């Protein structure tokens, strides 16, 4: 396995794989979501948009539950940012609280109106990834409260893995 030096000078394993994965995700994101610019460098008249195909599964969700899902995902993004802040400050109890209240299993009963629940319109595999996100956030909170930063970071990875799995596999527009 490739060993590289971290900023502190200690050897780290797997950073090469992390950066390759991050580059792949960014490449797909740019290909899928990037703006189309009419650039004609070889005279073929083909813009960037026509060169890329979004291979993610399109999940059609009625407008109101789709808006709920989009709002929830933006909330989750803000929660991840807040967790990052608390992890950087080594405040694991605050990170645990934010994870549980912002993404944990307690959110599964958030919508009393069944028609507003986006999960009912998702394919089974997508719904299971969503459940994994909520379970991972609850487990993260439990681990973080024990005060072990390394174990907390492993649990945090489970949260972000669920995010990546869903966004890499599915789209709703």
C-alpha positions in Angstrom: 0.0 0.0 0.0 1.1 3.5 -0.7 2.4 5.5 2.3 2.4 9.2 2.1 3.4 11.8 4.7 0.6 13.8 6.5 1.0 17.4 7.4 2.3 16.3 10.8 5.0 14.2 9.1 3.5 10.9 10.2 3.0 8.3 7.5 -0.6 7.8 6.4 -2.1 4.9 4.4 -4.8 5.3 1.9 -4.6 9.0 1.1 -3.9 8.2 -2.5 -7.1 6.1 -2.7 -9.1 8.9 -1.0 -7.9 11.5 -3.4 -8.5 9.3 -6.4 -12.0 8.6 -5.2 -12.6 12.3 -4.5 -11.3 13.2 -8.0 -13.7 10.6 -9.5 -16.7 11.9 -7.6 -15.8 15.5 -8.6 -15.3 14.5 -12.2 -18.7 12.8 -12.3 -20.3 15.8 -10.5 -18.8 18.2 -13.0 -19.8 16.1 -15.9 -23.3 15.7 -14.7 -24.0 19.1 -13.2 -21.5 21.4 -15.0 -22.7 24.2 -17.2 -22.8 23.6 -20.9 -20.5 26.0 -22.6 -20.5 26.1 -26.4 -16.9 25.5 -27.0 -15.9 24.5 -30.5 -12.2 23.7 -30.4 -12.1 21.2 -33.3 -14.9 22.6 -35.5 -17.2 19.7 -34.7 -19.8 22.0 -33.2 -20.3 19.8 -30.2 -20.8 21.4 -26.7 -19.7 19.9 -23.4 -23.3 18.9 -22.5 -23.6 16.4 -25.3 -20.3 14.7 -24.3 -21.6 13.5 -20.9 -24.4 11.1 -19.9 -25.9 11.0 -16.4 -25.9 7.4 -15.6 -27.8 7.8 -12.2 -31.3 6.4 -11.9 -34.0 9.1 -12.3 -36.5 8.7 -9.5 -39.7 10.5 -10.2 -41.3 11.9 -7.1 -44.4 14.2 -6.9 -43.6 17.9 -6.5 -44.4 18.3 -2.7 -42.5 15.3 -1.5 -39.6 16.2 -3.9 -39.4 19.6 -2.3 -39.4 18.0 1.1 -36.6 15.7 0.0 -34.5 18.6 -1.4 -35.0 20.7 1.8 -34.0 17.6 3.9 -30.9 17.1 1.9 -29.9 20.8 2.3 -30.5 20.5 6.0 -28.3 17.3 6.1 -25.6 19.2 4.3 -25.7 22.0 6.9 -25.7 19.3 9.7 -22.6 17.7 8.1 -20.9 21.2 8.1 -21.8 21.7 11.8 -20.5 18.2 12.7 -17.2 19.1 10.9 -16.9 22.2 13.0 -17.4 20.3 16.2 -15.0 17.5 15.2 -12.4 20.1 14.4 -12.9 21.6 17.8 -12.8 18.1 19.4 -16.2 18.7 20.8 -17.6 15.2 20.3 -20.7 15.7 22.6 -21.9 18.7 20.5 -21.2 16.7 17.3 -23.2 13.8 18.7 -26.2 16.1 19.5 -26.2 17.7 16.1 -26.0 14.4 14.3 -28.8 12.8 16.2 -31.2 15.7 16.1 -30.3 16.7 12.5 -30.0 13.3 10.8 -30.6 10.5 13.3 -33.4 7.9 13.4 -35.6 10.3 15.4 -36.2 12.1 12.1 -37.9 9.1 10.5 -41.2 10.0 11.9 -40.8 13.7 11.0 -43.7 13.8 8.6 -47.1 12.8 9.9 -48.7 13.4 6.5 -47.9 10.1 4.7 -48.2 11.8 1.3 -45.3 14.2 2.2 -42.9 11.4 3.0 -40.4 11.2 0.1 -39.4 7.6 1.0 -42.6 6.1 -0.2 -41.8 7.2 -3.7 -38.2 5.9 -3.7 -37.1 2.5 -5.1 -36.3 0.0 -2.3 -32.5 0.4 -2.7 -32.6 4.2 -2.5 -34.9 4.0 0.6 -32.5 1.6 2.2 -29.6 4.0 1.7 -31.7 6.7 3.3 -32.4 4.4 6.3 -28.6 3.7 6.5 -27.9 7.5 6.7 -30.3 7.8 9.6 -28.9 4.7 11.3 -25.4 5.8 10.7 -26.1 9.3 12.3 -27.6 7.7 15.4 -24.6 5.3 15.7 -22.2 8.2 15.2 -23.9 10.0 18.1 -23.6 7.0 20.3 -19.9 6.5 19.5 -19.1 10.2 19.7 -20.5 10.4 23.2 -18.0 7.9 24.3 -15.2 10.4 23.6 -13.0 8.3 21.2 -12.1 10.6 18.3 -10.7 7.8 16.1 -13.9 5.6 16.5 -16.0 8.7 16.0 -14.3 9.4 12.7 -14.9 5.8 11.5 -18.6 6.3 12.4 -18.6 9.6 10.6 -17.3 7.9 7.4 -20.4 5.7 7.5 -22.6 8.8 7.3 -20.8 10.3 4.4 -20.7 6.9 2.6 -24.5 6.8 2.7 -24.6 10.4 1.2 -22.2 9.5 -1.6 -23.9 6.2 -2.4 -27.3 7.8 -2.8 -26.1 10.9 -4.8 -23.8 8.7 -7.0 -26.7 6.3 -7.8 -29.9 8.4 -7.9 -31.2 11.7 -9.1 -34.7 13.3 -8.7 -34.5 15.7 -11.7 
